[in-house]
C-alpha cells in the first residue's frame, strides 16, 4: 500500500482519492436493506424479508440487520439465512404486519 505523504494529508480531495484507491470494508455490511412497511420511507423488505413490490424475492443476509452484530457476522448471516429458508419452506408461518419475528 502506498504511504500517505504530507501533501495528501493536507488536501481533502487528495485524501479522499487515496482512501477510495487503497481502503475497503472488512466487515459484512448491515442496515442497507431497511425492514418495514411498504409505505415507510426507505424500507426495502417486509417483516418476512420479502422485497417490497415483488413476489418470492427475499433478502437473506446481514443487510437486513439494523446494526453490525456483536458476534461474528458470518454466524449472524447463517442464522438470518436459516430463518428465511424456514419461512420460504413454510416451516414458519408468514409473519403478519406488526407481529414479532419470535412468533412460532
C-alpha positions in Angstrom: 0.0 0.0 0.0 1.3 3.5 -0.9 2.2 5.5 2.2 0.4 8.8 2.8 2.6 11.9 2.4 2.1 15.3 4.0 0.7 16.8 0.8 -2.0 14.1 0.5 -2.9 14.5 4.2 -3.2 18.3 3.8 -5.6 18.1 0.8 -9.1 16.8 1.5 -9.7 15.8 -2.2 -6.4 14.0 -2.5 -7.0 12.2 0.8 -10.5 11.2 -0.4 -9.0 9.8 -3.7 -6.2 8.0 -1.8 -8.9 6.4 0.6 -11.0 5.2 -2.4 -8.0 3.7 -4.1 -6.5 2.0 -1.0 -9.2 1.2 1.6 -12.1 -1.2 1.6 -14.5 -2.7 4.2 -13.5 -5.7 6.2 -16.9 -6.3 7.7 -20.2 -7.6 6.5 -22.5 -4.7 5.7 -25.5 -4.2 7.8 -28.5 -1.9 7.7 -28.6 -1.5 3.9 -32.0 -3.1 3.3 -34.3 -1.5 5.8 -37.2 -3.6 7.1 -40.6 -2.0 7.5 -44.0 -1.4 5.9 -44.0 -0.7 2.1 -45.1 2.9 2.8 -42.2 3.5 5.2 -39.5 5.8 3.7 -36.5 3.8 2.6 -38.0 0.4 3.5 -36.8 -2.4 1.3 -38.3 -5.6 2.9 -41.3 -6.5 5.0 -41.2 -8.4 8.3 -40.7 -11.7 6.5 -37.8 -10.2 4.4 -39.8 -10.2 1.2 -38.7 -7.4 -1.1 -41.5 -4.8 -1.5 -43.2 -4.8 -4.9 -42.0 -8.3 -5.8 -43.2 -11.9 -5.4 -41.0 -14.6 -4.0 -37.9 -12.4 -3.7 -36.3 -12.3 -0.3 -33.2 -10.6 1.3 -31.5 -13.3 3.4 -28.2 -11.7 4.5 -26.9 -9.3 7.1 -28.1 -6.2 5.2 -31.5 -6.6 6.9 -29.9 -6.2 10.4 -30.1 -2.6 11.7 -26.7 -2.7 13.4 -23.4 -4.7 13.0 -23.8 -7.7 15.3 -21.5 -8.0 18.3 -21.0 -11.7 17.5 -19.2 -12.7 14.3 -21.2 -11.5 11.3 -20.7 -14.8 9.5 -22.7 -16.7 12.2 -25.4 -14.0 12.1 -25.6 -14.3 8.3 -26.2 -18.0 8.7 -28.9 -17.5 11.3 -30.7 -15.0 9.0 -30.4 -17.3 6.0 -31.8 -20.2 8.1 -34.7 -18.1 9.2 -35.6 -17.0 5.7 -35.2 -20.6 4.4 -37.7 -21.8 7.0 -40.1 -19.1 6.0 -39.8 -20.0 2.3 -40.2 -23.7 3.0 -43.3 -23.0 5.1 -41.8 -24.3 8.3 -42.7 -20.9 9.8 -45.9 -19.1 9.3 -45.5 -15.9 7.3 -45.1 -13.0 9.6 -48.0 -10.7 9.5 -47.6 -6.9 9.9 -47.0 -5.9 13.5 -46.0 -9.5 14.5 -42.8 -10.4 16.2 -40.0 -12.4 14.4 -40.0 -14.6 17.5 -43.5 -15.9 16.9 -43.6 -19.6 16.1 
